[in-house]
């Protein structure tokens, strides 16, 4: 049973049109575009006869109420009301939303259901709404037009909202910066993410993934989540810093993980023993180490990210100070790690649930020349490309992009006051039936050239974000994930027991709560 049918959270669950406007009856932007939902990308692609698509992945698009906690959460009173009164005569509407419980608000719902919860907000209130979580009121924008309005940010009304939410761990990195400094630094860094530069990183990543996977146990149960996290750690230091994983790279990645863990810390005081305290210590050590590493990286003329960046942006180019280079490198370590873990995990999960796709991916990987794949060889693996894109559609590694209003503004006719935190829900767009044919179904061929469902709107598929902060490492990220999966399908086979359904949770980035137990078996030719 799902909350689509029961409880106060199910109120006003009328369909939305393809701009994300609710066609329910709550007055939040309905009736402006009441035409039937269109999905041009799905025309002529009705899926297999008797397709079980609608029953697939229900937990990703809706709220399961079979567990007592979910049933209880669905009974939380919404306490619906406006966010802030619009200025008189502005013609703007207030943002509608839900307060939920005192202080806690609907915070537990947010962490437990992620995009499925925000999809509920969209259904209830339309593309611009607010909700309370842990004492904070956050505006959610969902649906392609609202998301586009904020990320394109035409009148510069929004700044990055990440530091306010997750803490100082990104400080000095691109995602913590705003125009004009952001644009200037990003321009310089672009070369370090260009085609020529990334060939070196990707080759190292592919070699290290191969070596790490050779140590994975076959024929006995193990849990995929920590293993894939460790794998990403092993694959990162040589490519990004030119440092071997053992022993220095391991220590560096542990410290990076301390910073990532603190993003969701409840206690934000530097009290020894807390994750906040450990993260401050980790960041200090990382910055000191990276600052020391920059001169050597510049000298060695290597093809790792830090060497390339130090040469392009270093004092010779008179652009970045050593400290700035260290901060950019640290943020790159953070940005490239967890996101690719989730993309790999999601792809691993869906390949394990869909053996026919695993077989197709394996056939293509085995057909390429042996050895660690080059960028060109990875580019030829179009089956894996579609699998990864579809997996990131269903489980978006970074399903929200945080922004803050720097002045009074509006989104789709709704008043947003200065200082308001805004969660841009790209992950919701990726699940909307108005944009995707049977969105809960794992169907990588929706990205095939004859369907191109993602082209229905430029914000329909946006796991890498959009606008000024769009992921600068998206090619590196895609290639890292593909190189890892390529090495996996060449080496072993895996399948989840029939009926296995991972319970994805969203406390930091998405991850299954059970660690995803699985048995790998050696590949048979
Ligand atoms: C599957 C993997 C990845 C995903 C899904 C992903 C996702 C994202 C998203 C959504 C943003 C924008 C956030 C926002 O606008 O609020 C972003 C920004 C960024 N990402 Fe990625 N990322 C991935 C891999 C990587 C990798 C591998 C690197 C570096 C090697 C990287 C470096 C960055 C940087 C530096 C930014 C900030 C860009 C800016 O602010 O101008 N990402 N990423």
Boltz pocket constraint, residues with backbone or C-beta under 6 A from the ligand:
constraints:
  - pocket:
      binder: B
      contacts: [[A, 174], [A, 175], [A, 176], [A, 177], [A, 186], [A, 331], [A, 332], [A, 335], [A, 336], [A, 337], [A, 339], [A, 340], [A, 343], [A, 397], [A, 398], [A, 400], [A, 401], [A, 402], [A, 462], [A, 463], [A, 464], [A, 465], [A, 466], [A, 468], [A, 469], [A, 470], [A, 471], [A, 472], [A, 473], [A, 474], [A, 476], [A, 477], [A, 478], [A, 480], [A, 481]]
      max_distance: 6.0
